[in-house]
Amino acid sequence: MRVDLFDFELPPQRIALRPVSPRDAARMLVVRPGTAQELTDAHVRNLPDILAPGDALVVNDTRVVPARLDGMRRRATSQGEGVRVEAMLHKRVGPDLWLAFARPGKRLALGDTVEFAGTDPAAGNLTATVEGKGEGGEVTLRFDASGAGLDAAIAAIGHVPLPPYIAAKRAEDAQDRADYQTMFAAHEGSVAAPTAGLHFTPALIARLAARGIETHRVTLHVGAGTFLPVKADDTRDHRMHSEWGEVSAETAAALSAVRARGGRVVTIGTTATRLIESAASEDGRLEAWRGDTDIFITPGTRFRFIDGMLTNFHLPRSTLVMLVAAFIGHEPQKRAYAHAIANGYRFYSYGDACLLLPKAAA
């Protein structure tokens, strides 16, 4: 499909720069395509009243690392030459190896070293060598620390990887360290938050459980590729960056049991959706799964397992808005987004949510 079919105009004031408080006070547009009440305005805290006993939620329990590093390039062959470099880590490929998007990537060459430092001199420095170069400014960095030591160093000097549309309007601060992390965060590895999960609170989870709605966890480490625009003119020419994920045998069995007894499986966010659909077989079975996925879901894709999805409102021309269109239909997606814009919904990572319940699952 043509990528420009997924474009739309968004007033700048609709971009949320902070989350609402409490988190479950965010607005939620309920979308039931093909029904008399296709669009219903609600709030995330209304989820227990909208879903049914026996349904189940699937949340992503990845934890965001402070993956944006500021550094200075050094070359052994040059005296006194230095170039400021920003590296956005996006996938760990070894105990001391990360793939990263570097700016300016063209100024880095194989064998260059980059000295990274934080705002606090007491945190020390971290040095990496450029061991590989790819397209679009992607580099492979081998650090002088490894394993848990590297994790600690990144945590000490790294910055919260706020999305560009927020970082361009304000600087990160200490509050972002808490705001840009879901209550489910357990396994470090993401460089972007699974933002639909940001809306949940312990009180909301307790109310859902009391209603008979289960919550199950999967892990997908979100990469910085989620921020990259689709530069191709046609969706067939876009390449997704792979991300690592895992569905445990326990979670697969529990979700299969939910569907077997007639309950709905509702994924919380596009990350959980992509992982479950990667793990599901062609005939709709879900079993334990772990590995890399680069699944690209566009209109025409047949969903194998999920029945509903809670997700935020996404960027124009993004792979995420294409996924939404694939799930509920392109025309319903456009009507939902037009309604959200006209009615003051807040967009993107810190913004409001939509609950997508296709007719077959409603």
C-alpha positions, -999 to 999 in steps of 0.1 A, spaced: 0 0 0 10 36 -5 25 50 27 9 84 21 -25 68 27 -16 67 64 -8 105 66 -29 129 86 -26 165 100 -21 167 137 -22 201 155 10 205 175 -10 212 207 -23 176 205 11 162 213 13 153 250 45 164 267 36 149 301 14 120 311 -18 126 331 -20 118 368 -31 94 379 -22 73 349 -55 56 345 -72 90 342 -61 91 306 -89 93 281 -98 62 260 -116 60 227 -134 27 224 -136 17 187 -161 -10 177 -160 -10 139 -192 -20 121 -215 -14 151 -240 13 159 -217 27 185 -185 26 166 -168 54 186 -174 58 224 -155 83 246 -143 68 279 -113 67 302 -87 40 308 -101 35 344 -134 23 327 -117 -9 313 -131 -32 340 -166 -21 330 -160 -24 292 -143 -58 292 -160 -90 304 -152 -116 330 -130 -143 314 -111 -118 292 -74 -115 296 -49 -87 291 -13 -92 277 12 -67 289 49 -61 280 71 -63 310 102 -49 294 122 -22 312 135 9 295 172 16 298 187 51 297 198 44 261 208 79 248 245 85 253 265 117 246 301 114 236 332 126 218 348 108 189 385 102 190 409 90 164 443 76 171 456 91 138 445 126 146 459 149 172 432 169 191 404 161 167 371 155 183 335 154 171 305 153 194 284 122 189 250 111 201 244 74 202 209 59 207 214 22 217 187 1 202 197 -36 205 222 -55 226 239 -82 206 266 -93 231 278 -87 267 298 -57 255 282 -51 221 252 -28 212 238 -17 179 231 20 180 220 48 158 247 75 158 245 112 149 264 123 130 269 87 117 288 98 87 316 112 109 323 78 124 346 53 108 356 17 117 381 17 145 371 51 159 366 53 196 339 73 213 342 85 249 308 88 265 302 108 297 272 120 317 263 153 333 278 141 366 316 139 365 315 115 394 297 89 372 329 85 351 333 77 314 325 48 291 345 41 260 334 23 229 350 13 196 331 14 163 332 -22 150 306 -20 123 286 4 102 253 -1 86 226 20 68 210 51 82 237 59 108 236 25 124 268 14 141 281 -15 162 297 -4 194 320 -26 215 323 -11 250 352 -13 274 328 -27 300 307 -58 298 277 -75 314 264 -60 346 293 -35 347 282 -21 313 246 -20 325 256 0 355 277 24 335 249 31 310 225 37 339 249 62 354 256 83 323 227 76 300 197 98 293 160 88 292 154 81 255 124 104 251 108 103 216 120 130 193 87 148 193 90 153 231 128 159 232 125 186 206 102 206 229 116 201 263 146 186 281 144 153 300 142 156 337 142 134 368 104 129 365 108 112 332 128 84 348 96 74 365 70 85 339 86 67 310 84 33 327 54 10 331 43 -5 364 51 -39 348 88 -31 340 110 -60 350 135 -70 323 159 -44 311 164 -41 273 141 -15 258 151 19 245 114 30 241 86 24 265 57 1 256 35 32 261 1 16 263 12 1 295 19 35 310 -18 39 317 -20 12 343 -19 15 381 -20 -11 408 -55 0 417 -67 -6 381 -51 -40 379 -68 -49 412 -102 -38 399 -96 -58 367 -88 -89 387 -118 -85 409 -139 -84 377 -124 -117 366 -101 -103 340 -66 -118 340 -33 -101 333 -4 -120 317 31 -109 309 53 -112 278 86 -95 271 95 -76 239 126 -53 240 115 -23 220 142 -9 197 149 27 186 136 16 152 101 24 165 110 61 161 122 58 125 99 72 99 88 51 70 108 66 41 96 42 14 67 52 -8 52 18 -6 48 -4 25 63 -34 6 97 -15 5 100 -8 42 123 -29 63 115 -34 100 144 -36 125 142 -68 145 135 -69 182 140 -97 208 110 -111 226 98 -141 246 64 -157 254 68 -182 282 52 -216 281 31 -206 312 17 -175 294 11 -193 262 -9 -220 280 -29 -195 300 -39 -174 270 -48 -205 250 -71 -215 279 -87 -181 278 -96 -184 242 -107 -221 246 -133 -210 271 -146 -181 249 -127 -152 265 -110 -125 246 -72 -119 245 -66 -81 246 -30 -70 240 -18 -39 257 1 -20 231 15 -27 196 46 -44 211 26 -71 228 5 -74 197 35 -79 174 50 -105 198 19 -126 202 12 -125 165 49 -135 158 45 -164 182 11 -177 170 10 -204 143 -9 -201 111 -37 -222 125 -40 -199 156 -21 -220 182 1 -202 207 31 -220 223 63 -209 240 84 -187 218 116 -167 220 138 -149 195 139 -120 171 109 -107 153 107 -81 125 70 -87 118 55 -58 98 17 -58 101 -2 -38 74 -38 -39 61 -44 -73 46 -26 -91 74 -47 -119 90 -45 -118 128 -39 -152 142 -46 -149 179 -56 -116 195 -92 -103 198 -86 -67 210 -59 -42 216 -53 -11 238 -29 13 222 -20 50 221 -25 73 191 5 70 168 25 92 144 13 98 108 29 74 82 42 52 110 43 14 111 22 16 142 -7 34 127 -5 9 98 -9 -19 124 -40 -2 138 -55 1 103 -47 -36 98 -66 -46 129 -98 -25 127 -98 -15 90 -83 15 73 -115 36 71 -124 30 108 -89 39 118 -92 72 99 -125 79 115 -112 71 149 -82 94 145 -103 122 131 -126 119 161 -97 120 185 -82 151 169 -115 169 168 -123 160 204 -90 170 220 -74 136 227 -37 137 235 -14 119 211 18 98 212 38 83 240 25 104 269 -10 107 254 -44 90 256 -54 56 244 -78 38 222 -94 4 229 -99 -15 196 -126 -41 196 -133 -54 161 -169 -65 155 -160 -102 156 -146 -98 191 -172 -73 205 
